[in-house]
Structure formats: C-alpha cells, structure tokens
Amino acid sequence: EAFPKSKDGRETSLRVVYNRKLVGVDEGTEGDSEGWPISAVLSDGERIGGDVIISCIGVVPNTTWLPRDRFQMAPDGGLSVSARLETSVKDVYAAGDVCTLDEENLGPQFFQIRLWSQARMMAEFAAHCMTDSKEAEFLDLGFDLFTHVTHFFGSKVILLGLYDGQRLAGEPEKDKVLYTRETEDTFVRVLLLRGRMQGAVLVGETE
C-alpha cells in the first residue's frame, strides 16, 4: 500500500524501530534527519527526520515494586487511594499515574485519564492533604470537572467534562443533544444531557 508523500513531495514509508528509546527531539539538521523540520533522537544516536512527531506511549502504573500484602491495588494495577489521595497504608499518599481514583469520590463530570495535567493537580492536592492545609478543600474542586488544555498541530485544544460522552452510554439517546459549530479555524462541540451541559471540545481561538 502506498503512503502519502511528505509536504515537499518526498516518498514516505513505514519503519518499525525495536529495542531503542526516544531520548530527544530537536531540529532536523544532522545525519538522516537533515532537511526535515524536526528529528527524533534515539538512544543509539540515530536521528530520524519527519514533519511532525506524535507521542503515543501509553501509561501503566509502576507499582510492581510495592508489597502486595500491604497496599490495596485497583483492578488496573494502580494504588487505590481515598478522596484525600491516601493509600491503604496510613500516612502514605500517592498521586499521578501510579494511583487510581475511586469513582465514588469524583464529581459527575470528572474521570481519570493519566495525563501530566491531572498528575500535577493531584500532586499539589496530595501535598496540601499531607500537611492538613486549609487550601485542600478548594483544590478538591478540581475533581468535580475534567479539564485539559493542550496544543495539537498548532491549535489550542480544550477538553471539558464528559467531552466524548464518557459515562453516558446508558442514558437514553433522546435525552442527549450534541451541538457543533465549525469555522475555517475553530471547532466547538457541546454535549447536553436533559438540557444540562455535560462536556465540550474547543479547538482554536474560540470565544
């Protein structure tokens, strides 16, 4: 099967690289990456040029080193934590990719995705909980609504709440309404359930 050509007309192909790690990304100015706008630097020093690099590495909680007879684990292998991010071992807290939040402690428009933005928010919340800071009750609001802001192919992307209908599969279709507005530079999608907004996707400089 033929692959599409790159922007400057060069032929492209698929190549799978084994037993090496991505250690850096920089401008394509050396070796095989010369002439490309960006290059991936591998652990053996090889550089692979391209138009864009997309990281799709996946996340698995790294808990294999913990004693199973002391810590309670979630079905996905993460550490089970309370609403204050405390593990089953008193005074031991966990935040970020290593832990799994109990859905009963989350707001209706929040769900866990192992993203750097959630990890940072959880780490800050855990630190306040560990010190019994009064600010913890305000940071707890972050678990009411899922939010993530990033950039993709040069466009700002904002994800809010149940933006893709997460948790709504069992709801009657007649109760769900999807509004979409698209222009040349922006995209907006809003999901409502019985007249109340449940989630939204905003792409570009939307107002």
Disulfide bonds with the S-S distance in Angstrom:
none
